[in-house]
Amino acid sequence: MDKPLSAGDFAAMEDQLKACVEKDRQYWRVNDVKCDAIHTAKTYEEFADRVAAAHLQPLDQKDFKKKYNRKWNQYATEEKQSTE
């Protein structure tokens, strides 16, 4: 254990720290939903659904504004090709 830490060791520790922090955030997010659902859910199914959906994020205003330029019939072409 007298050997100094290498760059790979620091990278591994950083990855492990990031994973642990994300796991902790997930735990507290689910725990907050559980604490809220205990008092407001009317049935166990509603409670379980809320806990199962705890990882979902609500939609933002920008999500509604996304528009896709799709044709309603993608196989139709603007110019007719002659089959001569």
Long-range contacts (C-beta under 8 A, 24 or more apart in sequence): 26-55, 29-54, 29-55, 30-54, 30-55
